């Protein structure tokens, strides 16, 4: 039989007051950073907190007005680009006194709404929402109660800030590059999300950029948009569909790197010189590995996450007017789309 030790009792504000030899009221005033406390008393209470390992409960901090936590809603934790965004958020928040708490919300509107409600219930001071599938009025409602920044959503909003890449330009860069490589039959693999008519979503902005570029090059008859989930499996399924066609594309513009990797696995295996040129989007770290060599649009994921967190901190400092930032993408060309290198 294994002996188990009882869990240690969490120190309370009363324990802190006793260690510092002050009243509980004085210890509470120090905790709230209230004025009127002598430097000596403040130092004794802070030293007692450190010695005891005292941490106020989030609910108690919430009653005082702040929890010093920021909720970061992520719709797909498997997408490596979202990890780049999270790194940027964490870098900007470091040293601010706030702690980011990540909530993997899943791809559906229902699961994301539940995660958002959980964050609101826990009285988080601010929110960063990464590629949410929520309706505009739902986002506005949340932002009226909690400072909010949305990454990956286009267009102005009254109550929340946004950070997005110039996705139309990114698609035009891809099409221009592929046309310069001699391609005409260029397919765009888009994301089959829950809001096919929401023109603010990045996949539809990228699609518009693709359509405009194809038409600008006089390639209207070769326009081809294939819906698929932006995931490895979604890319593989799109590859299966394209491989079954009598007339296959000679080049593919994948809307995300993670889908491009699935397409590569499906269409490049044993294809020899019949492999289609392939360009992804996001320039995730795997794209640069020599065995992959995936051409991709770099939209500075780390920088987007950093700027989003900075906007949120500004909101928490009192800024009221909405701000909307757009980053400029660049195309990083590698072997996957160069005719002589594949």
C-alpha positions, 0 to 999 in steps of 0.5 A: 500500500502506497502512502500518500501525503495530503495536499499542502494547504494553499496560503491565505491572505491571513497567513500573509498578514500573520507572517508580516505582522500586520492586520489582514486589512493592511495586507489586502490593501498591499495586494490591491496596490492601494494608496496610503500604505507605508513603504515599510509595510508594503515591503514586509507584506510583499516579502511574506507573500514571496516566502509563503508562495502566496498567489491570489485566486483569479476569482478574487482578482476579478472582484478587484477588477483585473485578473491579469490574464489574456485569453487567446482563442485558437481555432486549430492547434494543428496548424503550424502557422497559428503557433507562429502567431502564438509566439508573437503574442507571448513575446509582446505580453512578456513583462507586461504583468499579463499572462496569456492563456491559450484555449484550443477552440476547435473548428466549429462555431459552436465549439468556439462560442463555448470556449469564448463563454468560458473565457468570459466566465473566468473574467479574462481582461482581454481576448486575442481571437485567432481565425474565429468562425464567429458571426460579426454581431457575436464578435461585436457583442464580445468586444463591447464587454472585453477588449478584443483583437481578431487576427485573420479577419478583414474589414473594419469593425466598430468594437474590436481591432483586427490584424490581417495580411494583404491576402489578395496581394499574396494570391496575386504574387503566387499567380504571377510567379506561376504564370512566369514559370509558364503555367496556365492551368493553375488551381486554387485550393480554398478552405471549406469553412462554415461561412462560405459567404463571409467576405471578411475571411482570409480564404475568400480574400485570397480567392478573390486575389487568385481570380483577379490575377487569373483574369488579369493574365487572360486565363479565365478559362483555366480558373479552378477553385477546389474547396478543402479543409486546410489540414494535412488530410484536407490537402490529401483529399484535394489531391485525390480529387485532382489526381482523378481528373482527366485534365489535371492542373500543372500548378496549384496555389494552396491556401495554407502550407498545411494543406500544401503538405497534404497535396504534396504527399498525394500528388508528388509520390511516384509522379516523376516529372508530372508533379504539379508546381506547388505554392503554399501560404504562411511560410511555416518552418517546415516549408524551408526544410530541404526535403520539402522546399515549398514555395510559400507566401510569408505573411510574418506570422510572428509579427502579426501575433506581436502586433495583435498583442500590442493592440490589446495592451493599448486597449487595456491602457484605455484606447477606445477607437478601433484600429485595423492593421494589414501586413504586406506579404512576400513570396519566398520561392523554393524548389516546389514551384521552379520548373527546373528544380522539381 
